[in-house]
Amino acid sequence: MQFDFDDLEDERIVEFPDEILDYPEKVDNIPDKAGVYVLLDDDFEVLYVGKAGGGRLKTEIKTKEGSPHEEGATKCLWARTNSDEIAKAIESEWISKYDPPNNTQGK
């Protein structure tokens, strides 16, 4: 399923990028804050949804490099939240909505 950009209008999201980032080349442009992230293919199909708490968004995304979670990913989208709890809630909602194939690999 393609990512629905209306999901970024969620009032619990406090910041998101102006553009979709190339993955993994542009990961260093992501802030180390609490938030959620989505790994996408060239058609913006959602492949993996993850969360990062404790100010680790960039760090968490980097841990996916070379793992089954990133299979087919060429793009990355992130959304910053104000808390770990909000990031966890959004992650759960997006996994339910998109049923990303790579969320079942390696778990």
C-alpha positions as CSV (number, residue, x, y, z in Angstrom):
1,M,0.0,0.0,0.0
2,Q,1.3,3.5,-0.9
3,F,1.9,5.9,2.0
4,D,-1.0,8.3,2.6
5,F,0.6,11.7,3.1
6,D,-2.5,12.8,4.9
7,D,-1.2,10.7,7.8
8,L,1.4,13.4,8.4
9,E,-1.4,15.9,9.4
10,D,-1.8,14.0,12.6
11,E,-1.7,16.6,15.4
12,R,0.6,14.3,17.4
13,I,3.3,14.8,14.8
14,V,5.3,18.0,15.5
15,E,7.8,17.9,12.5
16,F,8.3,16.0,9.3
17,P,10.5,16.6,6.3
18,D,9.7,18.8,3.3
19,E,10.7,15.9,1.0
20,I,11.1,12.2,0.9
21,L,14.7,11.3,1.6
22,D,16.8,8.8,-0.4
23,Y,17.6,5.8,1.7
24,P,20.2,5.2,3.0
25,E,22.1,8.1,1.5
26,K,20.3,10.9,3.3
27,V,19.8,9.3,6.7
28,D,22.3,11.7,8.3
29,N,19.8,14.5,7.5
30,I,17.3,13.1,10.0
31,P,17.2,14.5,13.6
32,D,17.9,12.3,16.6
33,K,14.6,12.9,18.3
34,A,11.6,10.6,19.2
35,G,9.5,9.7,16.3
36,V,8.3,7.2,13.7
37,Y,9.8,6.4,10.3
38,V,8.7,4.6,7.1
39,L,10.9,2.8,4.6
40,L,9.5,3.0,1.1
41,D,10.2,1.7,-2.4
42,D,10.4,3.9,-5.5
43,D,6.5,3.8,-5.8
44,F,6.1,4.9,-2.2
45,E,4.9,1.5,-1.1
46,V,5.3,1.1,2.6
47,L,7.8,-1.6,3.3
48,Y,8.6,-1.1,7.0
49,V,7.3,1.1,9.8
50,G,9.4,1.7,12.9
51,K,9.7,4.0,15.9
52,A,12.5,5.5,17.9
53,G,12.3,6.8,21.4
54,G,14.8,8.6,23.6
55,G,16.1,10.9,20.9
56,R,17.3,8.1,18.6
57,L,15.4,8.6,15.3
58,K,18.4,8.8,13.0
59,T,20.3,6.2,15.0
60,E,17.4,3.7,14.9
61,I,17.0,4.1,11.1
62,K,20.7,3.5,10.6
63,T,20.4,0.2,12.5
64,K,18.1,-1.1,9.7
65,E,20.8,-0.8,7.1
66,G,21.7,-4.3,5.9
67,S,18.8,-5.9,7.7
68,P,15.8,-7.7,6.3
69,H,13.7,-4.7,7.3
70,E,15.2,-2.6,4.6
71,E,14.7,-5.0,1.7
72,G,13.6,-3.1,-1.4
73,A,13.7,0.3,0.4
74,T,15.0,3.3,-1.6
75,K,13.2,6.1,0.3
76,C,12.7,7.1,3.9
77,L,10.1,9.3,5.5
78,W,10.2,10.3,9.2
79,A,7.9,12.2,11.6
80,R,9.0,13.6,14.9
81,T,6.8,13.3,18.0
82,N,7.1,14.8,21.5
83,S,7.3,11.5,23.3
84,D,8.2,7.8,23.0
85,E,4.6,6.9,23.8
86,I,3.2,8.9,20.9
87,A,5.8,7.4,18.6
88,K,4.8,3.9,19.7
89,A,1.1,4.6,19.2
90,I,1.6,6.0,15.7
91,E,3.9,3.1,14.8
92,S,1.2,0.6,15.9
93,E,-1.5,2.5,13.9
94,W,0.6,2.7,10.7
95,I,1.5,-1.0,10.9
96,S,-2.1,-1.9,11.2
97,K,-3.1,0.4,8.3
98,Y,-0.3,-0.5,5.9
99,D,0.6,-4.1,6.8
100,P,4.2,-3.5,5.7
101,P,5.8,-6.8,4.5
102,N,9.2,-6.1,6.1
103,N,7.7,-5.7,9.5
104,T,7.3,-9.5,9.7
105,Q,10.8,-10.3,8.6
106,G,13.5,-10.7,11.2
107,K,11.2,-10.5,14.2
